[in-house]
Structure formats: C-alpha cells, structure tokens
C-alpha cells in the first residue's frame, strides 16, 4: 500500500506524540496531528515536525477558552475574541511561538497583559466609547506593576490572583520583566536553576555561553508563559460570563 505524499507516517506520529508528552505535558490526538500536517504540507520538510509540535502546543495553551464557545454561544465568543485588544496580542504571541520565536512570544504576552489591564480598567471607569478611549490613552504610560495596582483598586483582579496564575514560576509574573528587559545574567541563572543539566560544549566566552544557555531553554518557558496569559485572558473576559 502506497502512502499519499501528504499523509504523515505512523512512526512520525508516534515520535511527535512522544516529544509533546515529554516537553509539554499533554498527549495530542492523532487526528489533530494529521490535520496540522495537512495544513503545513507545503512548509520546509526539515522544520515540518517542529511546526506540527509548536502548533499543537499553542492549541493546548488556549484550549480552556473553547468551552465558552458552547457556554455563551459562538457569536458572543467571537465578538470577545475579535474585539478585545488582549486577544490581538495573544494571537501574535501564538503565531510567534508557532514559527519558532519564543522570546517574541514572551514579549507579546506581556504586551497582551498590559493591553488587557488598560482596556478592563478603562471599561470600568468610562461611560461611553469615546470616554473609554480617552481613559486608555491616560493609562498608556503606566507600567505593568502600576496597572495591576489600578486593576486591584477597581476590583477587576487582585495582585494575588495574577501571581497565582503565574505560580509555576517562583518569581511570579516578574519573570516577564526579566525576559522583556533582556536581563541576560538573571535569565542565565534562572534557567540553570530550572535546568541543571544544561551544558555548553566548545570554546566560547562566558557571555556567549550565557546567551546559548538562555536561548536553548526559552522555548519551554515561553510555552508556560503563553498558557498563563491565556488563563489571565479567560479570567478577564470569560470566567464570570453567564
């Protein structure tokens, strides 16, 4: 029996499942792997399996939102998904992860959180659309910690709730600050603590070694941050809907 050139072999499916389970902690469905494979069939063959894995990971990161499709109806779900600024940046963050740029995912997740907080605070304070846009503009210069403080004051979300979402990192949401500001030595120490088996072989100076170590494990951290940001978006826009 000849396999269609667009199909994926059982061996490849088994390999992808094993990688996803080990690195991301979930077992993908075979039908999802096949569907993604068909969608990516024209991509470079050397990156093909990795692109399937990255797409599976981003689907998994946003999976909790899908339950609201039936709960509140497709029209209301799509209205929130397409109009709220936070989801615009989350889409970009997911796309960055899919094409293999994890540091962009982390930066865009922070931007998504800041944008979501600004919009939620403005919605709480404004009486109409024009006033809301003015409120968002007033909040443009506020940094993340200040926006969190404002959101807590307005009863939108507490600092503790946000830290609980980011509890996988003992640094909490501060892990975002370090990555977005490129604190390379902190990132290096952070990654070495989490991944003690990291080793660089070859003749490189300490700075280059630190960069290599940081880049090598940023992918997994980006995935966890993406999951956290989707969870925060769920809390902002879906959790209390009836």
Secondary structure, 3 states (H helix, E strand, C coil): CCCCCCCCCHHHHHHHHHHHHHHHCCCCCHHHHHHHHHHCCCCCHHHHHHHHHHHHHHHHHCHHHHHHHHHHCHHHHHHHHHHCHHHHHHHHHHHHHHCCCHHHHHHHHHHHHHHHHHHHHHHHHCCCHHHHHHHHHHCCCCCHHHHHHHHHHCCCCCHHHHHHHCCCCCCCCHHHHHHHCCCHHHHHHHHHHHCCCCCCCCCCCHHHHHHHHHHHHHHHHHHHHHHHHHHHHHHHHCCCCC
